[in-house]
Amino acid sequence: MGEVAEIRLGDKTIELPVVVGSEGEHAIDISKLRAQTGYITLDPGYANSGSCESAITFINGEEGILRYRGIPIEQLADKASFLEVAYLLIYGTLPKREELEGFTESIRRHTMLHVDFTKVFTALPKDAHPMAACSATVGAMATFYPDSLDPRDPSQVEVSIHRLIAKLPTLAARAYKHSVGQPSMYPKNELNYVGNFLHMMFGNPCEEYEVDAVISKALDLLFILHADHEQNCSTSTMRLVGSSMVNLFGAVSAAINALWGPLHGGANQAVIEMLAEIRDEGMTGRQFVERAKTKDDTSRLMGFGHRVYKNFDPRAKIIKKACFDVLNQLGVHSQMLEIAVELEEIALKDEYFVERKLYPNVDFYSGVIYNAIGTPSNMFTALFAIGRLPGWIAQWRELHQDPTFKIGRPRQVYTGPTETSFVPIDKR
Ligand code: ACO
């Protein structure tokens, strides 16, 4: 028998098995605790609770390690393409050449939207946030593609995976075009995944759009770095919603909304708005950092801090370097980048941030790149969603293939009134 944990409740002692992961992570299995003792555990924000066993992504927050299917993020960032990484996450292994070609070709062939999506977009207000538009239109995919809704049918799941990866960039670009009043662009299937997205975002029917190789490479890299991050807020949403046996479109639509929040993926938009505020109000970096430390002020130093990384976020290191490279290659001078560097330098030496182990996260520098390549700030989180989609899908798939599959349903400790009699309305 392996290691066990003992828990003493009154005069009763219970043994709980210890589960050990492949990287030596230890977890106490409490799945029988309530049945054996009547007790549950309480862990607000789930900071100490594992919700599943997973073979997809490994993070060591103390050492700043991130690996997809065992492969370090640094190697993937350097050598792989986004669709290759998507395949790796979803199917578990790096694709052979013909597998990657088949996957890429299928994605390429599914980029177009059902023609009636025009009506869906027309119904959305012009100033709809692209994340709301993406969530709504991904949800609407379930109405347009009723032939791929059954999560128990592997061939239907496969079709919906390809549809989602192919169509989310088309939907996101269309949401943007709708918001600026420009005609939407059809996908151009001779372009690669990222090039096609750039063409739909920045092209227009009046002139030929040429994909810039530097921009395309930078965006592909950002998508890779965002592709999965184990049980974060939106991925846990994906699993929880998916556990109800809803179709894949419904679960992705929910995950997009979870990602939108400023404490999660929405931080990339919040960072650039913070940098713009510092620039426009003529504040110094020091003044802003002091403000972010004040408890009675709601503004945090956005793009700093992480639930898991307590040393550094390896994605932030790669993005910071890419940021300098891309701006340099594009010949862009960015005041935003200068402010970001200044903020980082101040915060990394400041006792408040040092004590709390707050480091730049993935969102701190990504917005500076998005900004430099001409992306409006309200689109930043939609780009994050395109990158994260393969991870959500991989996690959803793993959940459904898990022999211990169960609907996700946490318990609570009730703290409301004990039994109270109903009072008729004229006696209250
Ligand atoms: N600026 C100032 N103070 C901060 C920051 C920050 N960015 N982040 C955390 N703190 C402080 C908190 O006020 C708290 O201080 P206290 O102990 O004195 O009360 C302490 O650090 C711990 O913070 P928590 O919020 O408890 O840490 P948690 O792990 O729950 O939150 C989170 C992590 C949400 C990312 C947080 O650091 C944050 O709000 N950061 C800014 C938003 C952001 O960049 N989000 C993107 C994260 S990456 C992603 O999701 C893709």
Boltz pocket constraint, residues with backbone or C-beta under 6 A from the ligand:
constraints:
  - pocket:
      binder: B
      contacts: [[A, 45], [A, 232], [A, 262], [A, 263], [A, 264], [A, 265], [A, 267], [A, 292], [A, 293], [A, 299], [A, 300], [A, 301], [A, 302], [A, 303], [A, 304], [A, 305], [A, 306], [A, 307], [A, 308], [A, 356], [A, 358], [A, 361], [A, 362], [A, 363]]
      max_distance: 6.0
